[in-house]
């Protein structure tokens, strides 16, 4: 006798169990999402504590997965570098020869600069580093831009401290756990950094757009022109970021507001440096006795 062509779940106990289990998972997921949404809306501090706890649990797993992913992703690059090593060496030798004169001039200027500063008894104030930590993850598609560090309060990390990489500024610490910290990236819409243009010292503000880029707006003049390649660094205003940290480069000509790209790209970095705030907050004055 030929088997029935009716394949509805009612004719298979296994299909019935699978369908029931999928319904249970869907309902449970909806309930958990509703509870988390209500907690984030009604009690943000409790939700932040829960998020920090989850980050403490998931950060070691994320670190391991990220390490495996980096190892697999580096295989093609390693093979390509091995094949083209001779050509790269020739290009580097030519580049070193071309830049030798510029290097000598830079060394001379650096020596003269140090001598003049010693004569004027100037001292540069640079905040000391707190800790070097691994960037475990960063948001690349959400409108909010955050990153996670595998170092927290136990390592001396505090909210408000600046975070930078080899190429420039990354952002500032937003929240901390015992061994994790949440970083507000420069491209987040809530991020605003005082900057200045290197070629003329024009003060400006670098504001995140939420799409990985920045808006540069003049802080003192109206109808200011921006040119492609204009470089902006931190100005030191506000007391959080120390001066002269590279921030962004303008992409195209504009007036009033220019589109810029950050020098530091968190999704390509392995490590970041957490620094002390440029100007420490003064303790409140003690009340005077009558």
C-alpha positions as CSV (number, residue, x, y, z in Angstrom):
1,X,0.0,0.0,0.0
2,X,1.4,3.4,-1.0
3,X,2.1,5.8,1.9
4,X,-0.2,8.7,2.3
5,X,0.7,12.0,0.6
6,X,-0.7,14.0,3.5
7,X,2.4,15.5,5.3
8,X,0.6,17.6,7.9
9,X,2.1,17.6,11.5
10,X,-0.9,15.6,12.8
11,X,0.4,12.5,11.1
12,X,3.9,12.6,12.7
13,X,4.5,12.8,16.5
14,X,8.1,14.1,15.8
15,X,6.7,17.0,13.7
16,X,4.2,17.8,16.4
17,X,6.9,18.1,19.0
18,X,9.1,20.2,16.7
19,X,6.2,22.6,15.9
20,X,5.3,22.9,19.6
21,X,8.9,23.5,20.6
22,X,9.2,26.3,18.0
23,X,6.1,27.9,19.4
24,X,7.5,27.7,23.0
25,X,10.8,29.3,21.9
26,X,9.1,32.1,20.0
27,X,6.8,32.9,22.9
28,X,9.7,32.8,25.4
29,X,11.8,35.0,23.2
30,X,9.0,37.5,22.9
31,X,8.5,37.5,26.7
32,X,12.2,38.1,27.4
33,X,12.3,40.9,24.8
34,X,9.3,42.6,26.4
35,X,10.7,42.3,29.9
36,X,14.1,43.8,28.8
37,X,12.3,46.6,26.9
38,X,10.2,47.4,29.9
39,X,13.2,47.3,32.2
40,X,15.2,49.6,29.9
41,X,12.3,52.1,29.8
42,X,11.2,52.0,33.4
43,X,14.5,51.5,35.3
44,X,17.6,52.4,33.1
45,X,20.1,52.0,36.1
46,X,18.9,48.4,36.6
47,X,19.1,47.7,32.9
48,X,22.6,49.1,32.8
49,X,23.6,46.8,35.7
50,X,22.1,43.8,33.9
51,X,23.9,44.8,30.7
52,X,27.2,45.0,32.5
53,X,26.6,41.6,34.1
54,X,25.9,40.1,30.7
55,X,29.0,41.8,29.3
56,X,31.1,40.2,32.1
57,X,29.9,36.8,31.1
58,X,30.1,37.2,27.3
59,X,33.4,39.1,27.1
60,X,35.7,36.0,27.5
61,X,33.7,34.1,24.9
62,X,33.8,37.1,22.5
63,X,37.5,37.5,23.1
64,X,38.1,33.8,22.2
65,X,35.8,34.0,19.1
66,X,37.5,37.3,18.0
67,X,40.9,35.7,18.3
68,X,39.9,32.7,16.2
69,X,38.3,35.0,13.6
70,X,41.5,37.2,13.4
71,X,43.6,34.1,13.0
72,X,41.5,32.7,10.2
73,X,41.2,36.1,8.5
74,X,45.0,36.6,8.6
75,X,45.8,33.5,6.6
76,X,45.2,35.0,3.1
77,X,47.1,38.1,4.0
78,X,50.0,36.1,5.3
79,X,50.2,34.1,2.1
80,X,50.0,37.2,0.0
81,X,52.7,39.0,2.0
82,X,55.0,35.9,1.7
83,X,54.6,35.9,-2.1
84,X,55.1,39.6,-2.5
85,X,57.8,40.1,0.1
86,X,60.6,40.9,-2.4
87,X,58.5,43.5,-4.2
88,X,57.5,45.1,-0.9
89,X,61.1,45.2,0.2
90,X,62.2,47.1,-2.9
91,X,59.4,49.6,-2.5
92,X,60.2,50.2,1.2
93,X,63.9,50.7,0.3
94,X,63.0,53.3,-2.3
95,X,60.6,55.0,0.2
96,X,63.3,55.1,2.9
97,X,65.8,56.7,0.5
98,X,63.2,59.3,-0.6
99,X,62.3,60.2,2.9
100,X,65.9,60.4,4.3
101,X,66.1,64.2,3.7
102,X,62.7,64.8,5.3
103,X,63.7,62.7,8.3
104,X,66.9,64.7,8.8
105,X,65.0,68.0,8.6
106,X,62.4,66.7,11.1
107,X,65.1,65.7,13.6
108,X,66.7,69.1,13.3
109,X,63.4,70.9,13.9
110,X,62.6,68.5,16.8
111,X,66.0,69.3,18.5
112,X,65.5,73.1,18.0
113,X,62.0,72.8,19.4
114,X,63.1,71.0,22.5
115,X,65.9,73.5,23.1
116,X,63.5,76.5,22.8
117,X,61.1,74.9,25.2
118,X,63.9,74.3,27.7
119,X,64.9,78.0,27.4
120,X,61.3,79.1,28.0
121,X,60.9,76.6,30.8
122,X,57.8,75.1,29.2
123,X,56.3,71.8,30.3
124,X,54.0,69.8,28.3
125,X,51.1,68.4,30.2
126,X,50.2,64.9,29.0
127,X,47.9,62.7,31.1
128,X,49.4,59.3,31.9
129,X,48.0,56.1,30.6
130,X,45.6,54.0,32.8
131,X,45.7,50.7,31.0
132,X,46.1,49.1,27.5
133,X,43.2,46.9,26.8
134,X,41.8,44.8,24.0
135,X,38.9,46.1,21.9
136,X,36.6,43.0,22.1
137,X,33.8,44.3,19.9
138,X,32.4,47.4,18.2
139,X,29.1,48.3,16.6
140,X,29.5,48.8,12.8
141,X,25.9,49.0,11.6
142,X,23.7,50.4,14.4
143,X,22.9,54.1,14.7
144,X,24.5,54.0,18.2
145,X,28.2,53.4,18.1
146,X,29.8,51.7,21.1
147,X,32.9,49.4,21.7
148,X,33.7,47.0,24.5
149,X,37.1,46.9,26.3
150,X,38.2,43.9,28.4
151,X,39.3,46.1,31.2
152,X,37.2,47.8,33.9
153,X,37.1,49.4,37.3
154,X,39.4,46.8,38.8
155,X,42.1,48.0,36.3
156,X,41.5,51.7,37.2
157,X,39.1,52.5,34.3
158,X,36.5,55.2,35.1
159,X,33.7,56.8,33.1
160,X,34.8,59.9,31.2
161,X,38.4,58.8,30.5
162,X,39.5,59.2,26.9
163,X,40.4,56.2,24.7
164,X,42.8,56.4,21.8
165,X,44.5,54.1,19.4
166,X,47.8,54.3,17.4
167,X,46.1,56.4,14.7
168,X,44.1,58.8,16.9
169,X,41.2,59.3,19.2
170,X,38.6,56.5,19.5
171,X,36.1,57.9,22.1
172,X,35.6,58.0,25.9
173,X,34.5,55.6,28.6
174,X,30.8,55.6,29.1
175,X,30.2,52.7,31.6
176,X,32.4,50.3,33.5
177,X,32.1,46.9,35.1
178,X,34.7,45.1,37.2
179,X,36.6,43.8,34.1
180,X,34.8,45.5,31.2
181,X,34.2,49.0,30.0
182,X,31.8,50.4,27.4
183,X,33.3,53.1,25.0
184,X,31.2,55.8,23.4
185,X,32.8,56.1,19.9
186,X,33.4,59.4,18.1
187,X,30.9,58.5,15.4
188,X,28.0,58.1,17.9
189,X,25.4,60.9,17.7
190,X,25.9,61.7,21.4
191,X,29.6,62.3,20.9
192,X,30.9,65.9,20.6
193,X,34.6,66.7,20.7
194,X,36.2,70.2,20.7
195,X,38.8,70.2,17.9
196,X,41.0,72.7,15.9
197,X,42.3,72.7,12.4
198,X,46.0,72.1,12.1
199,X,46.7,74.5,9.3
200,X,45.3,77.6,10.9
201,X,44.0,76.7,14.4
202,X,40.3,77.2,13.6
203,X,38.3,76.0,16.6
204,X,35.5,73.6,15.7
205,X,33.3,70.8,17.1
206,X,33.4,67.2,15.8
207,X,29.9,65.6,16.2
208,X,29.1,62.0,15.4
209,X,26.5,61.1,12.7
210,X,25.7,57.5,13.7
211,X,26.9,56.2,10.3
212,X,30.7,56.0,11.0
213,X,31.4,59.5,9.9
214,X,31.6,63.0,11.6
215,X,30.2,66.4,11.1
216,X,32.8,69.2,11.6
217,X,31.3,72.6,12.5
218,X,33.1,75.9,13.2
219,X,32.8,77.0,16.8
220,X,33.6,80.7,16.3
221,X,32.9,81.8,12.7
222,X,30.1,81.6,10.3
223,X,30.3,80.6,6.6
224,X,33.7,78.9,7.1
225,X,35.2,77.0,4.2
226,X,36.5,73.5,4.6
227,X,38.8,71.8,2.1
228,X,39.4,68.1,1.4
229,X,42.3,66.8,3.5
230,X,41.9,69.4,6.3
231,X,43.1,67.7,9.5
232,X,41.5,68.3,12.9
233,X,43.0,67.4,16.3
234,X,41.8,67.8,19.8
235,X,42.0,71.3,21.2
236,X,42.1,70.5,24.9
237,X,38.9,72.5,25.5
238,X,36.6,70.9,28.0
239,X,39.2,69.1,30.0
240,X,38.6,65.6,28.9
241,X,40.9,65.1,25.8
242,X,44.5,66.3,25.9
243,X,45.5,68.6,22.9
244,X,46.8,67.5,19.6
245,X,45.3,64.0,19.4
246,X,44.4,63.3,15.7
247,X,40.6,63.1,15.3
248,X,39.4,63.3,11.7
249,X,40.2,64.3,8.1
250,X,37.7,66.2,5.9
251,X,36.5,64.2,2.9
252,X,35.1,66.9,0.5
253,X,34.9,70.7,0.1
254,X,32.0,72.3,2.1
255,X,30.9,75.4,4.0
256,X,29.7,75.7,7.6
257,X,29.5,71.9,8.0
258,X,32.0,69.4,6.6
259,X,31.9,65.6,6.3
260,X,34.9,63.9,7.9
261,X,36.3,60.4,8.6
262,X,38.0,59.5,11.9
263,X,41.6,58.4,11.8
264,X,41.1,55.6,14.2
265,X,38.8,52.8,13.0
266,X,37.7,50.7,16.0
267,X,36.6,47.7,13.9
268,X,40.3,47.3,12.7
269,X,42.0,47.7,16.0
270,X,43.1,45.1,18.5
271,X,44.2,47.2,21.4
272,X,43.4,50.7,22.7
273,X,44.9,52.9,25.4
274,X,42.8,54.4,28.2
275,X,44.2,57.7,29.5
276,X,43.5,60.0,32.4
277,X,41.3,63.0,31.7
278,X,43.4,66.0,30.6
279,X,42.2,68.2,33.5
280,X,41.1,66.5,36.7
281,X,37.9,67.7,38.3
282,X,38.6,69.8,41.4
283,X,37.0,68.5,44.6
284,X,34.1,70.6,46.0
285,X,35.2,73.3,48.3
286,X,34.5,72.7,52.0
287,X,31.8,75.0,53.4
288,X,33.2,77.9,55.4
289,X,32.3,78.1,59.0
290,X,30.4,81.2,60.1
